[in-house]
C-alpha cells in the first residue's frame, strides 16, 4: 500500500518548495583590494612572523 505523503509530494498540482536565494549585500567593503593594499597586508604578515 502506498503512503499518502509520498503520493502528494510528487503530485503535479502541488508546488514543490523552491529554495530562496539570500539577498546579496552590497557594501563598500566587498570591492576588491588594490595591489598596494594587498602588498601592505603581506608585508605586515611577514613582519609579524619575523618577530
C-alpha positions as CSV (number, residue, x, y, z in Angstrom):
1,X,0.0,0.0,0.0
2,X,1.3,3.5,-0.9
3,X,1.5,6.0,1.8
4,X,-0.3,9.3,1.1
5,X,2.6,11.6,1.9
6,X,4.7,10.0,-0.8
7,X,2.0,10.5,-3.4
8,X,1.2,14.1,-2.5
9,X,4.8,15.2,-2.7
10,X,5.0,14.1,-6.4
11,X,1.6,15.2,-7.4
12,X,1.6,17.7,-10.3
13,X,-0.9,20.1,-8.6
14,X,1.3,20.5,-5.5
15,X,4.1,23.0,-6.0
16,X,7.4,22.0,-4.7
17,X,9.1,24.4,-2.3
18,X,11.8,26.4,-4.1
19,X,14.9,27.4,-2.2
20,X,15.0,31.2,-1.6
21,X,18.3,32.8,-2.6
22,X,19.7,35.0,0.1
23,X,19.8,38.7,-0.9
24,X,23.3,39.9,-1.9
25,X,24.7,42.5,0.4
26,X,26.1,45.5,-1.4
27,X,28.7,47.0,0.8
28,X,31.7,49.2,0.1
29,X,33.9,46.6,1.9
30,X,33.1,44.0,-0.8
31,X,35.2,45.8,-3.5
32,X,38.4,44.1,-4.5
33,X,41.6,45.3,-2.8
34,X,44.2,47.2,-4.8
35,X,47.7,45.9,-5.4
36,X,49.1,48.3,-2.8
37,X,46.7,47.2,-0.1
38,X,47.5,43.5,-0.7
39,X,51.2,44.3,-0.7
40,X,50.9,46.1,2.6
41,X,49.0,43.2,4.2
42,X,51.6,40.7,3.0
43,X,54.4,42.9,4.4
44,X,52.6,43.2,7.8
45,X,52.2,39.4,7.9
46,X,55.9,38.8,7.2
47,X,56.9,41.3,9.9
48,X,54.7,39.6,12.5
49,X,56.2,36.2,11.6
50,X,59.8,37.5,11.8
51,X,59.4,39.0,15.3
